[in-house]
Amino acid sequence: MFEFVQIFIRTLLETLHDLLPIVLILGFFQFVILRGPMARPWRILRGLAYIMLGMALFLMGLEEAIFPLGELMAKQLTAPEFLFGSIAQIPEHVQWQYYGWVYAFALAIGFATTIAEPALIAIAMKAQQISGGAVSAWGLRLSVAAGVAIGVSIGCYRIITGTDLWLYIIAAYIIVMVQTLFSPKRIIPLAYDSGGVTTSTVTVPLIAALGLGLASTIPGRSPMIDGFGLVAFASVFPIMTVLAYTWIAERWTSNTRETTRR
Amino acid sequence: MRGFRKAFRPLIEALRDLSPIVLVIAFFQIFVLQQPIPNLGGIAAGLLFVLLGLALFVRGLEIGMFPLGEAMAYSFAKKGSVPWLISFAFLLGFGTTIAEPALIAIAGKAANIAAQGGFIASTEKDMAAYALGLRLTVALSVGIAIVIGVIRILLGWPLPWFIIGGYLLVVGMTAIAPQEIIGIAYDSGGVTTSTITVPLVTALGVGLASSIQGRNPLLDGFGLIAFASLLPIVFVMVFGLWMAN
């Protein structure tokens, strides 16, 4: 118990330290420049205290419970002993098909960590609120999570096959640009934003462990160079899935409307 | 009964948000790797903390961060002082990024790669300078990104043109930037937007768009995060190019 308290206090101090620049900037502008009235200031202050405390608890719990196990798992799933039976059996050129469980893990963990990502919860809440419910928070979160899942799996495939990162990213950009042309205007900013929010507290450590595990066990890959890039995949693919989701949702609702009219 | 449900709603939602991770990890550990789960008590306690933390965080967003960000955006719009708004936007982007732990970690790793590849001298001093240079580059680019985003909201320019222009810049830079920097550059776009920055910047954008006549919060309010994840890619590649010469 004492140990937990110690870890908690340390995490709380770290969180305070990370938040200090934001608090200073907000405080300076609110009290020195704007001096505007603030509705229910104590409630806001209480909310900020919740955020600080919540972040500290969240991070501490992740580091205690989820990260060690998830990282160990990523290491074990990419270990040659698991994939090929023993070290002696590593083939000279690895075939991408050997890595079935790795893709499955990338898919599942990409999806699961994104659903738990607090920044995405925040964006989805806000979007549902200001759109008056036209954008569903769950629809947004599920489609972003699907995008991260697909992105991380394709990113793993890229590390395994050793193809160039920029090829994939440029192809993804082209797809996003074409989708932008055919998507309803009001969803586009939200879709672009959801690409950036997916990769923070929960997702990055786990997918980084996966990339590092893959790049350090496959012959000819360097963990230093090939281990990077998974975050980039996890940020581009959600844009595609969110745009696709709204495209489909739009078709579907207009179809049902037509049917009811008939 | 209603008060009871209200108090527990954030906890139940947090439980729902976390259950996929628990299920995925349990499935792979038990069925795929076929190993027992180590330190079960510690993990259960940790999960309890995650649950409480997430519930508190979401509640804090609702009553603290969102109202604060929107009230400040409203005050800025009412005050009508564009220079102060721009300096606020820049400081918010720069200040939250320079201290971002994920960025510090990535910059350190990037310095290692650069030293191994003979891109920079592999002395402690050169590596520290390279890591710091990278962090400053990213923080500067996020600051500038938020400023551009805020100006866009003020003037009501459509977002897609900016994003497509940004993509073209990224593609063009990729063609001429040194190979070692590309992976790091692409990743640095993703790590800059942290759990605290995102809600705050979103509240600022939505607040601004709601308080300026003729702006639509959905159409104009979002998009700040998109800039903040695109511009660092370009800037880091420019930094790599500059270091190479």
Interface residues (C-beta under 8 A of the other chain):
Chain A: F4 H17 D18 L19 L20 P21 I22 L24 I25 L26 F29 Q30 I33 L34 G36 M38 A39 R40 R43 I44 L45 R46 G47 L48 A49 Y50 I51 M52 L53 G54 M55 A56 L57 F58 L59 M60 G61 L62 E63 E64 A65 I66 L69 G70 M73 Q76 L77 F82 W101 F105 A108 I109 F111 A112 T113 I115 A116 E117 P118 A119 I121 A122 I123 M125 K126 A127 I130 S131 V135 L165 W166 I169 I170 Y173 V176 M177 T180 K185 R186 I188 P189 L190 Y192 D193 G195 G196 V197 T198 T199 S200 T201 V202 V204 M224 I225 D226 F228 G229 L230 V231 A232 A234 S235
Chain B: D17 L18 P20 I21 L23 V24 I25 F27 F28 Q29 V32 L33 Q35 I37 P38 G42 I43 A44 A45 G46 L47 L48 F49 V50 L51 L52 G53 L54 A55 L56 F57 V58 R59 G60 L61 E62 I63 G64 M65 F66 P67 L68 A71 M72 Y74 S75 F76 K78 K79 S81 W84 F88 L91 L92 G95 T96 I98 A99 E100 P101 A102 K109 N112 I113 Q116 G117 L159 P160 I163 I164 Y167 V170 V171 T174 E180 I182 G183 I184 Y186 D187 G189 G190 V191 T192 T193 S194 T195 I196 T197 V198 P199 L200 T202 A203 V206 S210 N216 P217 L218 L219 D220 G221 F222 G223 L224 I225 A226 A228 S229
